[in-house]
Amino acid sequence: MYFTDIKNLFRVYDEEIAIEMFETLLDDFGVIPSVLQRYIMEKIIPDFDRLIASMRDGFIARTSNQCEN
């Protein structure tokens, strides 16, 4: 369930919604499996602004695959 929640953070197109979803996820941080906790702490939190930059700026590609942009 939490893995899907993490993926869904980056599937939305609105920065405010993504931040709200992330804050909701962090509210339940204590019950998230330790593997995902570590991933969130090491990969997502430090780079969160970069990861949602495409939501803020429409000129930044969401992926490197040109067919998807």
DSSP file (Angstrom, degrees, kcal/mol; ACC not computed):
  #  RESIDUE AA STRUCTURE BP1 BP2  ACC     N-H-->O    O-->H-N    N-H-->O    O-->H-N    TCO  KAPPA ALPHA  PHI   PSI    X-CA   Y-CA   Z-CA
    1    1 A M     >        0   0    0      0, 0.0     4,-1.8     0, 0.0     5,-0.1   0.000 360.0 360.0 360.0 -45.4    0.0    0.0    0.0
    2    2 A Y  H  >  +     0   0    0      1,-0.2     4,-2.2     2,-0.2     5,-0.2   0.844 360.0  57.6 -70.9 -32.4    2.7    2.5    0.9
    3    3 A F  H  > S+     0   0    0      1,-0.2     4,-2.2     2,-0.2    -1,-0.2   0.918 107.7  48.0 -61.8 -42.4    4.8    1.7   -2.2
    4    4 A T  H  > S+     0   0    0      1,-0.2     4,-2.5     2,-0.2    -2,-0.2   0.883 108.7  54.3 -64.6 -39.2    1.7    2.7   -4.3
    5    5 A D  H  X S+     0   0    0     -4,-1.8     4,-1.1     2,-0.2    -1,-0.2   0.894 108.1  49.8 -61.4 -39.9    1.3    5.9   -2.3
    6    6 A I  H >X S+     0   0    0     -4,-2.2     4,-0.7     1,-0.2     3,-0.6   0.930 111.7  47.6 -65.1 -45.3    4.9    6.8   -3.0
    7    7 A K  H >< S+     0   0    0     -4,-2.2     3,-1.0     1,-0.2     4,-0.3   0.897 107.5  56.5 -62.0 -39.8    4.4    6.2   -6.8
    8    8 A N  H >X S+     0   0    0     -4,-2.5     3,-1.0     1,-0.3     4,-0.7   0.751  92.7  70.8 -67.0 -23.3    1.2    8.2   -6.8
    9    9 A L  H << S+     0   0    0     -4,-1.1     3,-0.4    -3,-0.6    -1,-0.3   0.884 104.9  40.0 -56.0 -38.5    3.0   11.2   -5.4
   10   10 A F  T << S+     0   0    0     -3,-1.0    -1,-0.2    -4,-0.7    -2,-0.2   0.348 103.6  68.7 -98.7   5.2    4.8   11.6   -8.7
   11   11 A R  T <4 S+     0   0    0     -3,-1.0    -1,-0.2    -4,-0.3    -2,-0.2   0.583  82.2  88.0 -95.8 -13.8    1.8   10.8  -10.9
   12   12 A V     <  -     0   0    0     -4,-0.7    43,-0.0    -3,-0.4     3,-0.0  -0.431  67.0-147.5 -82.1 162.0   -0.1   13.9  -10.1
   13   13 A Y  S    S+     0   0    0     -2,-0.1     2,-0.5    42,-0.0    -1,-0.1   0.448  73.3  83.0-107.8  -3.8    0.4   17.2  -12.0
   14   14 A D     >  -     0   0    0      1,-0.1     4,-2.1     2,-0.0     5,-0.2  -0.903  63.6-152.5-110.1 125.0   -0.2   19.7   -9.2
   15   15 A E  H  > S+     0   0    0     -2,-0.5     4,-2.5    40,-0.4     5,-0.2   0.892  95.9  53.2 -61.3 -42.3    2.6   20.5   -6.8
   16   16 A E  H  > S+     0   0    0      1,-0.2     4,-2.3     2,-0.2    -1,-0.2   0.887 109.2  48.8 -63.1 -39.7    0.3   21.4   -3.9
   17   17 A I  H  > S+     0   0    0      2,-0.2     4,-2.6     1,-0.2    -1,-0.2   0.909 110.9  50.9 -66.0 -41.7   -1.5   18.0   -4.2
   18   18 A A  H  X S+     0   0    0     -4,-2.1     4,-2.4     2,-0.2    -2,-0.2   0.914 111.2  47.8 -62.5 -43.0    1.9   16.2   -4.3
   19   19 A I  H  X S+     0   0    0     -4,-2.5     4,-2.6     2,-0.2    -1,-0.2   0.913 112.1  49.6 -64.7 -42.0    3.1   18.0   -1.2
   20   20 A E  H  X S+     0   0    0     -4,-2.3     4,-2.1     2,-0.2    -2,-0.2   0.910 111.6  48.5 -62.7 -42.5   -0.2   17.3    0.6
   21   21 A M  H  X S+     0   0    0     -4,-2.6     4,-2.2     2,-0.2    -2,-0.2   0.898 111.8  50.0 -64.1 -39.9    0.1   13.6   -0.3
   22   22 A F  H  X S+     0   0    0     -4,-2.4     4,-2.4     2,-0.2    -2,-0.2   0.905 109.8  50.1 -66.1 -41.9    3.7   13.5    0.9
   23   23 A E  H  X S+     0   0    0     -4,-2.6     4,-1.5     2,-0.2    -1,-0.2   0.892 110.1  51.0 -63.4 -38.6    2.8   15.1    4.2
   24   24 A T  H  X S+     0   0    0     -4,-2.1     4,-0.8     2,-0.2    -2,-0.2   0.904 110.3  49.7 -63.5 -41.4    0.0   12.6    4.7
   25   25 A L  H >< S+     0   0    0     -4,-2.2     3,-0.8     1,-0.2    -2,-0.2   0.904 109.5  51.0 -62.8 -42.1    2.4    9.8    4.0
   26   26 A L  H >< S+     0   0    0     -4,-2.4     3,-1.5     1,-0.2    -1,-0.2   0.775  98.5  66.2 -69.6 -25.3    4.9   11.2    6.5
   27   27 A D  H 3< S+     0   0    0     -4,-1.5     3,-0.3     1,-0.3    -1,-0.2   0.831 107.3  41.7 -62.0 -30.7    2.2   11.4    9.1
   28   28 A D  T XX S+     0   0    0     -3,-0.8     3,-1.7    -4,-0.8     4,-0.7   0.108  79.4 123.1 -99.2  19.3    2.1    7.6    9.0
   29   29 A F  G X4  +     0   0    0     -3,-1.5     3,-0.8     1,-0.3    -1,-0.2   0.812  65.1  61.0 -55.4 -35.5    5.9    7.3    8.9
   30   30 A G  G 34 S+     0   0    0     -3,-0.3    -1,-0.3     1,-0.2    -2,-0.1   0.750 107.2  43.9 -65.7 -24.8    6.1    5.1   12.0
   31   31 A V  G <4 S+     0   0    0     -3,-1.7    -1,-0.2     2,-0.1    -2,-0.2   0.473  87.9 106.4-100.6  -3.0    4.0    2.3   10.5
   32   32 A I  S << S-     0   0    0     -3,-0.8     5,-0.1    -4,-0.7    -7,-0.0  -0.558  86.6 -95.1 -73.3 138.7    5.7    2.3    7.1
   33   33 A P    >>  -     0   0    0      0, 0.0     4,-2.3     0, 0.0     3,-0.5  -0.201  33.5-116.6 -54.1 145.9    7.9   -0.8    6.6
   34   34 A S  H 3> S+     0   0    0      1,-0.2     4,-2.4     2,-0.2     5,-0.2   0.798 112.3  58.9 -60.1 -32.0   11.6    0.0    7.4
   35   35 A V  H 3> S+     0   0    0      1,-0.2     4,-1.8     2,-0.2    -1,-0.2   0.929 110.9  41.8 -63.1 -44.4   12.8   -0.6    3.9
   36   36 A L  H <> S+     0   0    0     -3,-0.5     4,-2.8     2,-0.2    -2,-0.2   0.853 110.9  57.0 -72.0 -34.0   10.5    2.1    2.6
   37   37 A Q  H  X S+     0   0    0     -4,-2.3     4,-2.6     2,-0.2    -2,-0.2   0.938 108.5  47.2 -58.6 -46.0   11.3    4.3    5.5
   38   38 A R  H  X S+     0   0    0     -4,-2.4     4,-2.6     1,-0.2     5,-0.3   0.906 111.9  50.1 -62.6 -42.6   15.0    4.1    4.5
   39   39 A Y  H  X>S+     0   0    0     -4,-1.8     4,-2.6     2,-0.2     5,-1.3   0.912 111.8  48.1 -62.4 -43.8   14.2    4.8    0.9
   40   40 A I  I  <>S+     0   0    0     -4,-2.8     5,-2.7     3,-0.2     4,-0.3   0.929 115.3  44.9 -62.3 -45.6   12.1    7.8    1.8
   41   41 A M  I  <5S+     0   0    0     -4,-2.6    -2,-0.2    -5,-0.2    -1,-0.2   0.874 123.0  34.3 -67.6 -38.3   14.8    9.2    4.1
   42   42 A E  I  <5S+     0   0    0     -4,-2.6    -2,-0.2    -5,-0.2    -3,-0.2   0.804 133.1  17.6 -90.3 -30.7   17.7    8.6    1.7
   43   43 A K  I  X5S+     0   0    0     -4,-2.6     4,-0.6    -5,-0.3    -3,-0.2   0.818 124.8  37.1-112.7 -43.4   16.2    9.2   -1.7
   44   44 A I  I  4<S+     0   0    0     -5,-1.3     4,-0.5    -4,-0.3     3,-0.3   0.955 112.0  48.9 -85.5 -51.1   13.0   11.1   -1.6
   45   45 A I  T >4<S+     0   0    0     -5,-2.7     3,-1.0     1,-0.2     4,-0.3   0.921 112.5  47.2 -59.7 -47.5   13.3   13.7    1.2
   46   46 A P  T 34 S+     0   0    0      0, 0.0    -1,-0.2     0, 0.0     3,-0.2   0.835 124.9  32.0 -63.8 -29.2   16.7   15.1    0.1
   47   47 A D  T 3X S+     0   0    0     -4,-0.6     4,-2.6    -3,-0.3     5,-0.2   0.159  81.7 115.9-112.2  17.2   15.6   15.3   -3.6
   48   48 A F  H <> S+     0   0    0     -3,-1.0     4,-1.7    -4,-0.5    -1,-0.1   0.896  77.1  50.5 -59.5 -43.2   11.9   16.1   -3.2
   49   49 A D  H  4 S+     0   0    0     -4,-0.3     4,-0.3     1,-0.2    -1,-0.2   0.906 113.8  45.4 -61.4 -41.0   12.2   19.6   -4.7
   50   50 A R  H >4 S+     0   0    0      1,-0.2     3,-0.9     2,-0.2     4,-0.3   0.884 110.2  55.0 -68.5 -37.6   14.0   18.2   -7.8
   51   51 A L  H 3< S+     0   0    0     -4,-2.6     3,-0.3     1,-0.2    -1,-0.2   0.796 115.2  37.8 -68.7 -28.1   11.5   15.3   -8.1
   52   52 A I  T >X S+     0   0    0     -4,-1.7     3,-1.4    -5,-0.2     4,-1.0   0.305  84.5 105.7-104.2   9.7    8.5   17.6   -8.2
   53   53 A A  H <> S+     0   0    0     -3,-0.9     4,-2.5    -4,-0.3     3,-0.4   0.825  73.5  60.9 -59.0 -33.1   10.2   20.3  -10.3
   54   54 A S  H 34 S+     0   0    0     -4,-0.3    -1,-0.3    -3,-0.3     6,-0.2   0.759 101.0  54.6 -68.0 -22.5    8.2   19.3  -13.4
   55   55 A M  H <4 S+     0   0    0     -3,-1.4   -40,-0.4     1,-0.1    -1,-0.2   0.814 112.9  42.5 -75.5 -30.6    5.0   20.1  -11.6
   56   56 A R  H  < S+     0   0    0     -4,-1.0     2,-0.5    -3,-0.4    -2,-0.2   0.854 122.0  36.8 -82.0 -38.5    6.3   23.6  -10.9
   57   57 A D    ><  -     0   0    0     -4,-2.5     3,-1.7     1,-0.1    -1,-0.2  -0.960  64.5-158.0-125.0 114.2    7.8   24.3  -14.3
   58   58 A G  T 3  S+     0   0    0     -2,-0.5     4,-0.1     1,-0.3    -1,-0.1   0.631  90.2  65.8 -66.3 -14.6    6.0   23.0  -17.4
   59   59 A F  T 3  S+     0   0    0      2,-0.1     2,-0.5     0, 0.0    -1,-0.3   0.559  82.1  89.0 -85.7  -7.6    9.2   23.2  -19.5
   60   60 A I  S <  S-     0   0    0     -3,-1.7     2,-0.1    -7,-0.2    -3,-0.1  -0.804  84.3-122.1 -90.9 126.2   10.9   20.5  -17.4
   61   61 A A        -     0   0    0     -2,-0.5    -7,-0.1     1,-0.1    -2,-0.1  -0.389   6.2-143.7 -68.4 140.4   10.3   17.0  -18.7
   62   62 A R  S    S+     0   0    0     -8,-0.1     2,-0.3    -4,-0.1    -1,-0.1   0.857  84.3   8.1 -71.6 -35.2    8.6   14.5  -16.4
   63   63 A T  S    S-     0   0    0      2,-0.2    -1,-0.1     1,-0.0     6,-0.0  -0.851  73.3-115.6-136.0 171.6   10.6   11.7  -17.8
   64   64 A S  S    S+     0   0    0     -2,-0.3     2,-0.8    -3,-0.1     3,-0.1   0.556  89.4  98.7 -85.9  -7.6   13.6   11.2  -20.2
   65   65 A N    >>  -     0   0    0      1,-0.2     3,-1.1     2,-0.0     4,-0.8  -0.718  63.4-157.7 -81.8 111.9   11.3    9.3  -22.6
   66   66 A Q  T 34 S+     0   0    0     -2,-0.8     3,-0.2     1,-0.3    -1,-0.2   0.770  89.0  62.5 -64.0 -26.8   10.2   11.8  -25.2
   67   67 A C  T 34 S+     0   0    0      1,-0.2    -1,-0.3     2,-0.2    -2,-0.0   0.808 104.2  48.5 -67.3 -28.8    7.1    9.8  -26.1
   68   68 A E  T <4        0   0    0     -3,-1.1    -1,-0.2     1,-0.2    -2,-0.2   0.680 360.0 360.0 -85.6 -18.6    5.8   10.3  -22.6
   69   69 A N     <        0   0    0     -4,-0.8    -1,-0.2    -3,-0.2    -2,-0.2   0.447 360.0 360.0 -90.5 360.0    6.3   14.0  -22.5
